[in-house]
Amino acid sequence: MSPDDVRALLADCFSVAVKAADPASAVRQALKRHQERVAKARRVLIVALGKAACAMAEAAANELGEKATAGIVVTTQESARPVADFQVIAGGHPVPDAGSLSGGEAILSLARTAAETDLVLALISGGGSALAVAPKPGLTLALKQQITEALLRSGADITEINAVRRRLSLLKGGGLLRAAAPASVLALIVSDVPGDDPTIIASGPTAPMRPGQPVEAVLRAANLDHGLPATVTELLLAAPDSFGLCHVHNEIIASNAASVSAVGRFLASKGIVAVCYQHWLDGDVQAAAEAILRMMKLTTDQQGLTAIICGGETTVRVTGGGTGGRNQELALRLAQTEAASPLGRPWTFLSAGTDGRDGPTQAAGGFADSDTMNRLMHHGLKLKEILANNDSYTALRATGDAFITGPTGTNVADIQIALVG
């Protein structure tokens, strides 16, 4: 198989992963399972939030027809498009903006109109934490932006970042439930987090925050344990809000694990030995690169092509001013790590975000292979300097290794595929 053929196969694998997380199909199937719940409601109010919000809202509107009397859709600028007669709002990501503030206000306003006989259908997907914000009293949008940027630069993972976000929001941590009470809430969720925990996805608008989730260590790592207004510090360190009886059903309808399994089946159908890593791939990108190389080395006795398939969300501690993302940096770090400890067999690797966007770049992720280091040298690029400046996108674009797909309309975190042999 030629290098171009291998890359085409990896691109096909990415498409399979995205298709397995198709939000519209997942919503249609879920609503069929909940026909009785929908039939009992006087009317259905739709709240769609996240990178897959438009596709999810369209599917729900088509399934529900006149039963869906109103809807709010909050998504990214790239994904925003008209949906039925719903209000569509574009928010900021990964840092909230004025659109995010409008989106949060619109969601809560619609939810507050719900009566006890209504059903609020919450369609939630990744990215919702930044796309819609509703700061608690004493907190401004500018402060939310400052805190978010500090957390992102600190290398905190999504679980830690969202633990902080929940404490500062009227929407997150079950805030949508409070606004919708006494109506029932059905939440259909596309998961982009480890363990598919509804309290973490979009910071849990339909899942009350649990006790025992301290944030002090996260704040220290991001240098947020000092210098913030006293009112904000009090919010961050306060006990979780208490909730009365909540009529809510949270259901995961698509996930990273399902996409990883779909890729494994696809490659197996091609006669390729496919090994699906059963754990969420997280932590620092360098540690992840080393873990992937160890898995690749376990395949050296295999004949023909072997695939290692992983899913998760790594972290990057930002120290430079370059342009990049965690997937592109992971690809380069794997190339660097393999060069220091050669595999001895040809290999090609793709790491990409299933939403089609990796950090503040146009790429979904990046490729690396046995010849990456030579291509970098050919273009006069020094990998050590690139990584120190977090400039992975600039490097991969120069070498032709950036993987660009455009928005996919879904988000189940990242997928990594290594082909060895």
Backbone torsions as a table, in degrees:
resi	resn	phi	psi	omega
1	MET	NA	128.7	-178.4
2	SER	-72.4	160.5	177.0
3	PRO	-55.9	-38.6	178.5
4	ASP	-65.1	-39.0	178.8
5	ASP	-65.1	-39.4	179.2
6	VAL	-63.6	-43.8	179.5
7	ARG	-65.2	-38.3	177.1
8	ALA	-63.0	-38.4	177.8
9	LEU	-65.2	-41.5	178.2
10	LEU	-65.1	-37.6	176.3
11	ALA	-64.1	-38.1	175.9
12	ASP	-63.5	-38.9	177.4
13	CYS	-60.0	-42.2	178.1
14	PHE	-61.4	-43.2	178.9
15	SER	-62.0	-38.6	177.2
16	VAL	-63.5	-42.2	179.1
17	ALA	-62.0	-42.7	-179.8
18	VAL	-67.2	-42.6	-179.5
19	LYS	-62.8	-37.0	178.9
20	ALA	-64.9	-21.2	178.8
21	ALA	-106.1	23.7	-178.7
22	ASP	-58.7	112.6	-173.3
23	PRO	-70.4	-33.7	-178.7
24	ALA	-65.3	-47.6	178.5
25	SER	-61.3	-41.8	-179.3
26	ALA	-64.1	-38.9	178.2
27	VAL	-66.1	-45.3	180.0
28	ARG	-58.3	-45.2	-179.6
29	GLN	-65.3	-39.7	-179.0
30	ALA	-66.3	-41.3	-179.0
31	LEU	-66.1	-30.9	174.4
32	LYS	-64.5	-36.4	177.9
33	ARG	-69.7	-25.0	-174.9
34	HIS	-110.1	29.1	-178.6
35	GLN	-58.0	-41.0	-177.9
36	GLU	-65.4	-42.4	179.3
37	ARG	-61.8	-42.8	179.5
38	VAL	-67.1	-42.1	-176.8
39	ALA	-62.0	-31.5	-178.4
40	LYS	-73.7	-21.3	-175.8
41	ALA	-77.8	141.9	175.5
42	ARG	-66.6	-42.0	176.6
43	ARG	-151.7	161.3	178.6
44	VAL	-118.0	126.5	175.0
45	LEU	-104.4	127.0	-175.3
46	ILE	-102.2	127.8	172.5
47	VAL	-120.9	112.5	-179.8
48	ALA	-114.8	126.6	-173.8
49	LEU	-138.5	126.3	174.6
50	GLY	129.0	-177.6	-176.6
51	LYS	-67.7	-24.3	179.0
52	ALA	-100.5	14.4	-171.0
53	ALA	-60.5	-43.1	-176.5
54	CYS	-64.6	-47.5	-179.5
55	ALA	-63.0	-39.9	-179.8
56	MET	-67.7	-43.0	-179.4
57	ALA	-66.8	-39.8	177.7
58	GLU	-60.3	-46.1	-179.6
59	ALA	-62.4	-42.8	-179.6
60	ALA	-66.0	-43.5	179.9
61	ALA	-61.1	-40.8	179.4
62	ASN	-67.6	-37.4	-179.6
63	GLU	-72.2	-38.9	-171.6
64	LEU	-89.5	-24.2	180.0
65	GLY	59.2	-133.2	-175.8
66	GLU	-68.5	-14.8	178.4
67	LYS	-63.4	-31.7	177.8
68	ALA	-83.5	103.5	-172.1
69	THR	-92.4	-18.9	-179.7
70	ALA	-159.5	156.6	179.3
71	GLY	-158.8	148.3	173.0
72	ILE	-122.8	131.6	179.2
73	VAL	-123.5	122.8	179.1
74	VAL	-123.3	120.5	-175.2
75	THR	-148.0	-169.1	-179.8
76	THR	-79.5	162.2	176.6
77	GLN	-58.7	-40.4	-177.0
78	GLU	-68.7	-32.2	-174.5
79	SER	-94.6	-11.6	-174.6
80	ALA	-65.9	134.6	175.0
81	ARG	-159.1	162.0	179.4
82	PRO	-60.2	139.0	177.4
83	VAL	-133.8	113.4	-179.0
84	ALA	45.4	-134.7	175.6
85	ASP	-109.3	26.7	-178.7
86	PHE	-79.5	158.5	172.6
87	GLN	-83.1	125.2	-179.9
88	VAL	-112.0	127.2	-177.2
89	ILE	-125.7	134.2	176.7
90	ALA	-98.5	125.3	177.7
91	GLY	-107.9	176.7	179.9
92	GLY	-89.3	150.8	177.5
93	HIS	-156.9	132.8	7.1
94	PRO	-85.8	-4.6	178.7
95	VAL	-105.6	130.7	-178.5
96	PRO	-64.9	154.1	177.8
97	ASP	-135.1	-168.3	-178.6
98	ALA	-60.7	-35.0	176.4
99	GLY	-63.2	-36.9	177.1
100	SER	-61.9	-40.8	179.0
101	LEU	-64.6	-43.7	177.0
102	SER	-62.4	-40.2	179.6
103	GLY	-63.5	-44.2	178.5
104	GLY	-62.7	-43.2	179.6
105	GLU	-64.0	-40.9	-178.6
106	ALA	-66.3	-40.7	178.9
107	ILE	-61.8	-49.7	-178.5
108	LEU	-65.1	-38.1	179.8
109	SER	-62.7	-45.2	178.5
110	LEU	-64.5	-44.4	-178.8
111	ALA	-59.8	-36.1	-177.9
112	ARG	-69.9	-13.9	177.0
113	THR	-84.6	-6.9	-175.2
114	ALA	-70.8	137.1	175.5
115	ALA	-100.1	170.7	-176.4
116	GLU	-60.9	-28.8	-178.6
117	THR	-86.8	-1.2	-178.9
118	ASP	-91.3	163.6	171.5
119	LEU	-120.5	125.1	172.6
120	VAL	-93.4	115.8	178.7
121	LEU	-95.7	107.9	-179.5
122	ALA	-97.7	120.4	-179.4
123	LEU	-110.5	104.7	-166.4
124	ILE	-117.8	135.6	176.1
125	SER	-143.0	172.2	-175.5
126	GLY	-60.7	152.5	-178.9
127	GLY	94.2	-10.4	-175.9
128	GLY	-64.0	-24.8	-178.1
129	SER	-60.5	-40.4	179.7
130	ALA	-88.9	-31.3	-172.2
131	LEU	-69.2	-28.3	178.6
132	ALA	-135.8	123.3	179.6
133	VAL	-129.6	148.2	177.0
134	ALA	-142.0	81.9	-174.0
135	PRO	-59.9	140.9	174.1
136	LYS	-67.4	158.7	179.1
137	PRO	-53.1	137.3	-178.9
138	GLY	94.4	-3.7	-178.0
139	LEU	-121.2	129.2	179.9
140	THR	-99.7	164.6	175.3
141	LEU	-60.4	-40.0	-179.9
142	ALA	-59.9	-40.3	177.9
143	LEU	-68.5	-39.7	176.2
144	LYS	-59.2	-41.6	179.0
145	GLN	-64.6	-43.5	179.7
146	GLN	-60.7	-44.4	-178.5
147	ILE	-67.4	-42.5	-179.9
148	THR	-62.6	-45.5	-179.6
149	GLU	-62.3	-40.3	179.0
150	ALA	-65.0	-40.8	179.2
151	LEU	-65.5	-42.4	-179.7
152	LEU	-64.0	-39.3	-179.7
153	ARG	-73.7	-22.3	-174.3
154	SER	-74.8	-16.7	-175.0
155	GLY	87.8	9.3	176.5
156	ALA	-62.8	146.0	178.3
157	ASP	-85.8	175.1	-172.3
158	ILE	-64.7	-33.4	178.4
159	THR	-63.6	-42.6	-179.4
160	GLU	-70.7	-43.1	-179.8
161	ILE	-61.1	-45.0	-176.6
162	ASN	-73.0	-24.3	174.0
163	ALA	-62.9	-37.0	176.6
164	VAL	-71.8	-46.2	-177.7
165	ARG	-57.2	-41.4	-176.4
166	ARG	-59.9	-34.7	-175.8
167	ARG	-74.4	-13.3	-174.5
168	LEU	-107.9	6.2	-167.2
169	SER	-123.7	145.2	170.7
170	LEU	-85.1	-13.1	-178.1
171	LEU	-100.7	-41.9	-175.6
172	LYS	-77.7	172.8	177.8
173	GLY	59.3	36.0	179.0
174	GLY	90.6	6.4	-177.8
175	GLY	-60.7	-31.7	177.9
176	LEU	-65.2	-35.3	177.7
177	LEU	-62.5	-45.1	-179.6
178	ARG	-62.0	-41.4	-179.7
179	ALA	-67.0	-35.8	-175.1
180	ALA	-83.7	-18.0	-176.8
181	ALA	-55.9	140.3	9.8
182	PRO	-93.3	14.3	-179.8
183	ALA	-67.1	156.5	172.8
184	SER	-81.2	151.6	-179.9
185	VAL	-125.5	128.9	171.4
186	LEU	-112.9	116.2	-178.3
187	ALA	-109.0	119.3	174.5
188	LEU	-105.4	121.7	-163.3
189	ILE	-125.1	128.8	169.9
190	VAL	-95.5	117.0	-170.3
191	SER	-91.1	135.5	174.2
192	ASP	-126.6	25.6	-175.2
193	VAL	-130.4	160.7	178.8
194	PRO	-65.7	135.5	177.6
195	GLY	76.3	0.3	178.5
196	ASP	52.7	44.0	-176.1
197	ASP	-82.1	116.5	-178.9
198	PRO	-61.8	-20.0	178.4
199	THR	-73.3	-19.1	-176.4
200	ILE	-98.6	-37.6	-176.5
201	ILE	-63.5	120.9	-176.0
202	ALA	54.3	25.1	-179.4
203	SER	63.3	24.2	167.8
204	GLY	66.8	55.6	178.0
205	PRO	-62.2	-23.7	179.4
206	THR	-113.5	17.7	-177.4
207	ALA	-135.2	106.2	-179.3
208	PRO	-56.1	143.0	179.6
209	MET	-65.8	133.9	179.5
210	ARG	-87.0	150.4	173.6
211	PRO	-64.5	164.0	175.0
212	GLY	78.2	30.2	176.5
213	GLN	-121.3	69.3	-176.5
214	PRO	-66.4	151.9	-177.0
215	VAL	-121.5	3.9	-174.7
216	GLU	-58.4	-44.0	-178.1
217	ALA	-66.3	-37.3	178.0
218	VAL	-63.5	-43.4	-179.8
219	LEU	-63.7	-40.6	179.4
220	ARG	-63.3	-44.2	-178.4
221	ALA	-62.2	-29.2	-179.4
222	ALA	-97.2	9.3	-178.0
223	ASN	57.4	37.1	178.7
224	LEU	-108.9	9.5	-179.4
225	ASP	-85.1	6.0	176.7
226	HIS	-154.9	156.0	174.2
227	GLY	90.5	-9.7	177.8
228	LEU	-86.1	153.2	175.6
229	PRO	-56.0	147.1	-176.3
230	ALA	-57.5	-37.8	-179.1
231	THR	-63.0	-36.2	179.4
232	VAL	-71.1	-42.7	178.1
233	THR	-59.7	-40.8	178.4
234	GLU	-62.4	-41.2	178.2
235	LEU	-63.0	-41.3	-177.5
236	LEU	-67.4	-31.9	-175.4
237	LEU	-101.2	-1.3	-178.5
238	ALA	-72.5	159.0	175.6
239	ALA	-68.3	154.2	178.7
240	PRO	-57.8	148.2	176.7
241	ASP	-61.4	146.9	176.6
242	SER	-88.3	149.0	-178.9
243	PHE	-127.0	142.5	170.7
244	GLY	-81.8	-157.7	179.9
245	LEU	-68.0	125.0	-178.9
246	CYS	-113.9	127.1	177.3
247	HIS	-93.4	85.4	-175.6
248	VAL	-137.5	143.3	172.3
249	HIS	-126.6	113.5	178.1
250	ASN	-99.5	127.8	-177.6
251	GLU	-135.4	125.0	175.3
252	ILE	-79.5	122.7	-177.2
253	ILE	-111.7	-10.7	174.5
254	ALA	-156.6	149.0	-174.7
255	SER	-154.1	166.3	177.9
256	ASN	-63.6	-41.9	-178.2
257	ALA	-60.2	-38.9	178.8
258	ALA	-65.4	-37.0	179.0
259	SER	-69.6	-41.3	176.7
260	VAL	-59.0	-45.5	179.7
261	SER	-63.1	-38.8	179.4
262	ALA	-62.8	-40.8	177.7
263	VAL	-64.6	-41.3	178.0
264	GLY	-58.8	-43.7	179.0
265	ARG	-66.1	-39.6	179.5
266	PHE	-61.0	-47.1	-178.8
267	LEU	-68.2	-37.6	177.7
268	ALA	-61.9	-34.9	178.2
269	SER	-66.9	-19.0	177.2
270	LYS	-91.5	4.0	-179.3
271	GLY	81.8	15.0	-179.8
272	ILE	-98.2	133.7	175.9
273	VAL	-68.2	119.2	-175.3
274	ALA	-116.0	124.5	178.7
275	VAL	-113.8	114.6	179.5
276	CYS	-93.6	118.6	176.4
277	TYR	-68.9	124.9	-169.8
278	GLN	-85.5	-4.2	-177.1
279	HIS	-112.4	155.0	176.6
280	TRP	-66.7	126.2	178.7
281	LEU	-85.7	110.0	-178.4
282	ASP	-140.9	-166.6	-177.7
283	GLY	84.1	-175.8	-177.2
284	ASP	-61.3	143.7	-176.1
285	VAL	-60.2	-33.7	-179.7
286	GLN	-66.8	-43.8	177.4
287	ALA	-63.5	-37.2	178.2
288	ALA	-65.6	-41.0	178.3
289	ALA	-61.2	-42.4	179.2
290	GLU	-64.8	-39.4	178.7
291	ALA	-65.3	-41.6	179.5
292	ILE	-65.2	-41.2	178.7
293	LEU	-63.3	-38.7	177.0
294	ARG	-60.6	-42.1	178.4
295	MET	-65.8	-38.7	179.1
296	MET	-63.2	-37.8	-178.6
297	LYS	-68.6	-22.7	177.1
298	LEU	-71.6	-11.0	-178.1
299	THR	-95.9	-0.3	-169.8
300	THR	-65.0	-19.8	178.6
301	ASP	-88.9	-4.7	-179.1
302	GLN	-78.4	144.6	173.3
303	GLN	-89.0	142.2	178.5
304	GLY	75.9	-162.5	-177.1
305	LEU	-82.0	138.0	172.8
306	THR	-126.9	139.6	179.9
307	ALA	-115.3	137.1	170.1
308	ILE	-109.7	124.8	-177.0
309	ILE	-121.4	125.4	-179.7
310	CYS	-127.8	164.2	173.8
311	GLY	-149.0	150.2	178.7
312	GLY	157.6	-148.6	-179.0
313	GLU	-156.8	107.2	179.4
314	THR	-83.0	176.3	179.6
315	THR	-128.9	152.8	176.9
316	VAL	-126.7	127.3	171.9
317	ARG	-86.0	112.9	-173.2
318	VAL	-80.0	120.2	179.0
319	THR	-119.8	-14.0	-176.9
320	GLY	-117.3	-178.5	-177.8
321	GLY	-109.8	16.2	-178.4
322	GLY	-77.4	-173.0	-179.4
323	THR	-116.3	126.9	-178.9
324	GLY	-174.6	-171.7	178.5
325	GLY	-153.4	166.9	-173.5
326	ARG	-63.1	-36.3	-179.3
327	ASN	-69.1	-41.9	179.3
328	GLN	-67.5	-38.7	177.5
329	GLU	-68.0	-36.7	177.3
330	LEU	-61.5	-42.9	179.0
331	ALA	-59.5	-45.5	-179.7
332	LEU	-67.8	-38.2	179.7
333	ARG	-68.6	-32.4	175.0
334	LEU	-66.3	-40.9	177.4
335	ALA	-61.2	-43.7	179.5
336	GLN	-65.2	-42.7	-177.6
337	THR	-67.9	-40.4	178.9
338	GLU	-68.3	-34.5	178.3
339	ALA	-63.5	-33.4	179.3
340	ALA	-78.8	-21.7	179.9
341	SER	-141.9	77.9	-169.3
342	PRO	-57.4	141.6	179.8
343	LEU	-76.0	-32.7	180.0
344	GLY	85.4	4.1	176.7
345	ARG	-140.2	154.0	175.7
346	PRO	-61.8	146.8	177.8
347	TRP	-152.9	154.3	175.2
348	THR	-141.5	142.5	-172.3
349	PHE	-135.4	140.3	172.6
350	LEU	-130.9	129.6	171.3
351	SER	-125.4	128.4	-174.8
352	ALA	-153.2	150.4	174.7
353	GLY	-83.0	131.2	-176.5
354	THR	-67.7	-10.8	175.0
355	ASP	-84.4	-8.1	179.4
356	GLY	88.5	9.0	-178.6
357	ARG	-141.3	129.6	179.6
358	ASP	-116.1	104.2	-177.6
359	GLY	63.4	-159.2	-178.6
360	PRO	-84.7	50.4	-178.3
361	THR	-128.3	173.3	177.2
362	GLN	-86.7	-6.6	-176.2
363	ALA	-92.4	150.4	171.6
364	ALA	-81.6	-25.7	-178.0
365	GLY	173.8	-149.2	-177.1
366	GLY	-155.9	157.7	175.0
367	PHE	-96.2	154.7	166.3
368	ALA	-145.5	155.4	177.8
369	ASP	-158.0	-171.7	-176.1
370	SER	-60.9	-18.7	-174.7
371	ASP	-109.8	6.9	-176.7
372	THR	-58.4	-45.3	-177.6
373	MET	-61.4	-38.4	178.7
374	ASN	-66.7	-39.7	179.1
375	ARG	-64.9	-39.6	177.2
376	LEU	-61.9	-44.3	178.9
377	MET	-63.0	-39.3	-179.9
378	HIS	-60.9	-32.9	179.8
379	HIS	-92.7	8.2	177.8
380	GLY	70.5	27.3	-177.4
381	LEU	-102.5	131.9	178.9
382	LYS	-102.2	114.7	-171.6
383	LEU	-62.2	-36.8	-180.0
384	LYS	-60.0	-42.2	179.4
385	GLU	-69.7	-38.1	179.4
386	ILE	-60.9	-46.4	-178.1
387	LEU	-69.1	-37.8	178.8
388	ALA	-64.0	-29.8	-179.6
389	ASN	-96.0	4.5	-177.5
390	ASN	49.5	49.1	-173.1
391	ASP	-114.3	41.9	-173.7
392	SER	-65.1	-36.2	-178.4
393	TYR	-64.3	-43.2	179.7
394	THR	-59.8	-42.7	-178.9
395	ALA	-68.4	-47.6	-176.4
396	LEU	-69.4	-31.9	176.0
397	ARG	-66.7	-37.9	180.0
398	ALA	-66.9	-35.9	-177.0
399	THR	-91.7	-1.4	-179.5
400	GLY	79.8	19.5	-175.9
401	ASP	-105.9	2.1	175.1
402	ALA	-72.4	138.1	-178.5
403	PHE	-105.8	108.3	-172.8
404	ILE	-115.0	123.7	-177.0
405	THR	-123.1	-22.8	-168.0
406	GLY	80.8	170.9	-178.7
407	PRO	-60.4	137.4	-178.5
408	THR	-96.1	-17.7	-178.1
409	GLY	84.2	8.6	174.4
410	THR	-142.6	179.0	178.2
411	ASN	-165.8	104.6	172.7
412	VAL	-124.8	45.6	179.0
413	ALA	69.1	-149.1	-170.7
414	ASP	-106.4	159.3	174.3
415	ILE	-132.5	140.7	178.3
416	GLN	-126.6	132.5	176.8
417	ILE	-131.4	125.4	174.4
418	ALA	-114.3	126.0	174.9
419	LEU	-106.9	124.5	-176.5
420	VAL	-119.8	132.7	176.4
421	GLY	120.3	NA	NA
